[in-house]
Amino acid sequence: MKRCSIIIHSVSGNCFIIGSYLKELMEQRSVDARLYRVEDPDLHIWANKQETTNDFYEDILALPVASLSTLLKSDMVILGSPTRFGNITAEMKTFLDTTLPLSKERSLETKFFACFTSCSHSTCEGAHTLNALIYWSQNMGMLHIPYGVHEEIENLDQPVAGIVHLAGKEDSIRPSEQLGQEMEVYADILSAYIQE
Ligand SMILES: Cc1cc2nc3c(=O)[nH]c(=O)nc-3n(C[C@H](O)[C@H](O)[C@H](O)COP(=O)(O)O)c2cc1C
């Protein structure tokens, strides 16, 4: 089976929920899907003061930490990061900055790539985050698979680049059935590239 590594950073749990569901969807489509996290040394502080972090704190910590070998062993890499001022988080950036040798060696060239984000209120700001992640994948020579246009889905509010979740001011609007439909469509598209 081809391997798909989903690597997340998540503080309030939304990227964790999306990543977990995507893993499930990819597994249902005969893909060896695995979920990883990037390191976040401050997460315990957030868990102490924010209920949304506390909800998934142990589940997030239980995930294996992604490394360069995670990327090298994957046929497809999916990155999920919260949006911070229209960009990825410092923690996701720190992980991506460790990949410089892989870009020089072109070790990830021709592997498939996809991405998602969660933000509070702005699909537009989320789209900037997706672009930052895609730009990293282009540096690696990876092949980005977009979400695309889907008129069959009723409430059309996704950028073509990937998945954006809107969590609201308190981060407490968890990914919905609507987003679930969009993710199913995206899982169909993504798995088609690596199904055996
Ligand atoms: C420092 C900071 C900056 C943020 N910037 C944005 C932003 O530019 N646009 C937005 O819609 N949400 C913004 N947010 C909200 C987060 O993207 C939101 O909490 C997201 O759901 C977190 O994902 P998670 O639940 O996986 O941690 C920001 C949050 C923080 C803490």
The ligand as a MOL file (V3000), in Angstrom:
LIG
                    3D

  0  0  0     0  0            999 V3000
M  V30 BEGIN CTAB
M  V30 COUNTS 31 33 0 0 0
M  V30 BEGIN ATOM
M  V30 1 C -1.7870 34.5860 16.9950 0
M  V30 2 C -3.0060 34.1320 16.2600 0
M  V30 3 C -3.2700 34.6350 15.0000 0
M  V30 4 C -4.4110 34.2280 14.2790 0
M  V30 5 N -4.6460 34.7430 13.0320 0
M  V30 6 C -5.7860 34.4170 12.3650 0
M  V30 7 C -6.0770 34.9700 11.0790 0
M  V30 8 O -5.2830 35.6990 10.4980 0
M  V30 9 N -7.2630 34.6700 10.5040 0
M  V30 10 C -8.1700 33.8490 11.1000 0
M  V30 11 O -9.2610 33.6330 10.5320 0
M  V30 12 N -7.8960 33.2390 12.2910 0
M  V30 13 C -6.7310 33.5160 12.9440 0
M  V30 14 N -6.4510 32.9320 14.1620 0
M  V30 15 C -7.3490 31.8950 14.6850 0
M  V30 16 C -6.8290 30.4510 14.4350 0
M  V30 17 O -6.5140 30.2580 13.0960 0
M  V30 18 C -7.8910 29.4420 14.8940 0
M  V30 19 O -7.8290 29.4690 16.3030 0
M  V30 20 C -7.7340 28.0160 14.3680 0
M  V30 21 O -8.9870 27.3810 14.4510 0
M  V30 22 C -6.7380 27.2080 15.1570 0
M  V30 23 O -6.6530 25.8630 14.6350 0
M  V30 24 P -6.5610 24.6560 15.6600 0
M  V30 25 O -7.9390 24.5340 16.3030 0
M  V30 26 O -6.2150 23.4380 14.8710 0
M  V30 27 O -5.5080 25.0110 16.6610 0
M  V30 28 C -5.3100 33.3010 14.8720 0
M  V30 29 C -5.0280 32.7760 16.1510 0
M  V30 30 C -3.8880 33.1730 16.8420 0
M  V30 31 C -3.6200 32.5960 18.2100 0
M  V30 END ATOM
M  V30 BEGIN BOND
M  V30 1 1 1 2
M  V30 2 1 2 3
M  V30 3 2 2 30
M  V30 4 2 3 4
M  V30 5 1 4 5
M  V30 6 1 4 28
M  V30 7 2 5 6
M  V30 8 1 6 7
M  V30 9 1 6 13
M  V30 10 2 7 8
M  V30 11 1 7 9
M  V30 12 1 9 10
M  V30 13 2 10 11
M  V30 14 1 10 12
M  V30 15 2 12 13
M  V30 16 1 13 14
M  V30 17 1 14 15
M  V30 18 1 14 28
M  V30 19 1 15 16
M  V30 20 1 16 17
M  V30 21 1 16 18
M  V30 22 1 18 19
M  V30 23 1 18 20
M  V30 24 1 20 21
M  V30 25 1 20 22
M  V30 26 1 22 23
M  V30 27 1 23 24
M  V30 28 2 24 25
M  V30 29 1 24 26
M  V30 30 1 24 27
M  V30 31 2 28 29
M  V30 32 1 29 30
M  V30 33 1 30 31
M  V30 END BOND
M  V30 END CTAB
M  END
